[in-house]
Amino acid sequence: MPTPPATTPSAQRLRTLLSQYAQVRIAQFERDTPANRRALDEATRALCAATGSPDIKAALFKADDLLAATCPQGRLPAHTAGARQTSRALLA
């Protein structure tokens, strides 16, 4: 199990890691190659390490929660909150 990160990653860092993960996940889905699998493994490890999560599912939830926490109280758009609940239901 990964150890928790020493500090909470910045919102910008989380967005970058999430974007990288999404890009390589799509690339791997479109074309399953050893290079794409390695890139997906690296992106997964980076996101898990940054969030201190044991697996990608937990890392995605944690990154989502950390980014939501950067929004001022009550300022999270309703459609964003709804999307978070939907994605959690789909990944559960």
MODELLER restraints for C-alpha pairs under 7 A, 6 or more apart:
rsr = mdl.restraints
at = mdl.atoms
rsr.add(forms.Gaussian(group=physical.xy_distance, feature=features.Distance(at['CA:1:A'], at['CA:54:A']), mean=5.16, stdev=0.5))
rsr.add(forms.Gaussian(group=physical.xy_distance, feature=features.Distance(at['CA:2:A'], at['CA:49:A']), mean=6.73, stdev=0.5))
rsr.add(forms.Gaussian(group=physical.xy_distance, feature=features.Distance(at['CA:2:A'], at['CA:52:A']), mean=5.67, stdev=0.5))
rsr.add(forms.Gaussian(group=physical.xy_distance, feature=features.Distance(at['CA:2:A'], at['CA:53:A']), mean=6.17, stdev=0.5))
rsr.add(forms.Gaussian(group=physical.xy_distance, feature=features.Distance(at['CA:2:A'], at['CA:54:A']), mean=5.58, stdev=0.5))
rsr.add(forms.Gaussian(group=physical.xy_distance, feature=features.Distance(at['CA:3:A'], at['CA:52:A']), mean=5.57, stdev=0.5))
rsr.add(forms.Gaussian(group=physical.xy_distance, feature=features.Distance(at['CA:4:A'], at['CA:51:A']), mean=6.86, stdev=0.5))
rsr.add(forms.Gaussian(group=physical.xy_distance, feature=features.Distance(at['CA:4:A'], at['CA:52:A']), mean=3.97, stdev=0.5))
rsr.add(forms.Gaussian(group=physical.xy_distance, feature=features.Distance(at['CA:5:A'], at['CA:49:A']), mean=6.77, stdev=0.5))
rsr.add(forms.Gaussian(group=physical.xy_distance, feature=features.Distance(at['CA:5:A'], at['CA:50:A']), mean=6.00, stdev=0.5))
rsr.add(forms.Gaussian(group=physical.xy_distance, feature=features.Distance(at['CA:5:A'], at['CA:51:A']), mean=6.35, stdev=0.5))
rsr.add(forms.Gaussian(group=physical.xy_distance, feature=features.Distance(at['CA:5:A'], at['CA:52:A']), mean=5.27, stdev=0.5))
rsr.add(forms.Gaussian(group=physical.xy_distance, feature=features.Distance(at['CA:9:A'], at['CA:50:A']), mean=6.42, stdev=0.5))
rsr.add(forms.Gaussian(group=physical.xy_distance, feature=features.Distance(at['CA:11:A'], at['CA:67:A']), mean=5.92, stdev=0.5))
rsr.add(forms.Gaussian(group=physical.xy_distance, feature=features.Distance(at['CA:14:A'], at['CA:63:A']), mean=6.45, stdev=0.5))
rsr.add(forms.Gaussian(group=physical.xy_distance, feature=features.Distance(at['CA:17:A'], at['CA:47:A']), mean=5.98, stdev=0.5))
rsr.add(forms.Gaussian(group=physical.xy_distance, feature=features.Distance(at['CA:20:A'], at['CA:43:A']), mean=6.55, stdev=0.5))
rsr.add(forms.Gaussian(group=physical.xy_distance, feature=features.Distance(at['CA:21:A'], at['CA:40:A']), mean=6.72, stdev=0.5))
rsr.add(forms.Gaussian(group=physical.xy_distance, feature=features.Distance(at['CA:21:A'], at['CA:43:A']), mean=5.18, stdev=0.5))
rsr.add(forms.Gaussian(group=physical.xy_distance, feature=features.Distance(at['CA:21:A'], at['CA:44:A']), mean=6.60, stdev=0.5))
rsr.add(forms.Gaussian(group=physical.xy_distance, feature=features.Distance(at['CA:24:A'], at['CA:36:A']), mean=6.64, stdev=0.5))
rsr.add(forms.Gaussian(group=physical.xy_distance, feature=features.Distance(at['CA:24:A'], at['CA:39:A']), mean=6.34, stdev=0.5))
rsr.add(forms.Gaussian(group=physical.xy_distance, feature=features.Distance(at['CA:24:A'], at['CA:40:A']), mean=5.48, stdev=0.5))
rsr.add(forms.Gaussian(group=physical.xy_distance, feature=features.Distance(at['CA:25:A'], at['CA:40:A']), mean=6.04, stdev=0.5))
rsr.add(forms.Gaussian(group=physical.xy_distance, feature=features.Distance(at['CA:27:A'], at['CA:36:A']), mean=6.63, stdev=0.5))
rsr.add(forms.Gaussian(group=physical.xy_distance, feature=features.Distance(at['CA:28:A'], at['CA:36:A']), mean=5.04, stdev=0.5))
rsr.add(forms.Gaussian(group=physical.xy_distance, feature=features.Distance(at['CA:28:A'], at['CA:37:A']), mean=6.30, stdev=0.5))
rsr.add(forms.Gaussian(group=physical.xy_distance, feature=features.Distance(at['CA:44:A'], at['CA:56:A']), mean=6.11, stdev=0.5))
rsr.add(forms.Gaussian(group=physical.xy_distance, feature=features.Distance(at['CA:47:A'], at['CA:59:A']), mean=6.29, stdev=0.5))
rsr.add(forms.Gaussian(group=physical.xy_distance, feature=features.Distance(at['CA:48:A'], at['CA:54:A']), mean=6.43, stdev=0.5))
rsr.add(forms.Gaussian(group=physical.xy_distance, feature=features.Distance(at['CA:48:A'], at['CA:55:A']), mean=6.25, stdev=0.5))
rsr.add(forms.Gaussian(group=physical.xy_distance, feature=features.Distance(at['CA:48:A'], at['CA:56:A']), mean=6.16, stdev=0.5))
rsr.add(forms.Gaussian(group=physical.xy_distance, feature=features.Distance(at['CA:48:A'], at['CA:59:A']), mean=5.19, stdev=0.5))
rsr.add(forms.Gaussian(group=physical.xy_distance, feature=features.Distance(at['CA:51:A'], at['CA:59:A']), mean=5.83, stdev=0.5))
rsr.add(forms.Gaussian(group=physical.xy_distance, feature=features.Distance(at['CA:51:A'], at['CA:62:A']), mean=6.40, stdev=0.5))
rsr.add(forms.Gaussian(group=physical.xy_distance, feature=features.Distance(at['CA:51:A'], at['CA:63:A']), mean=6.57, stdev=0.5))
rsr.add(forms.Gaussian(group=physical.xy_distance, feature=features.Distance(at['CA:53:A'], at['CA:59:A']), mean=5.07, stdev=0.5))
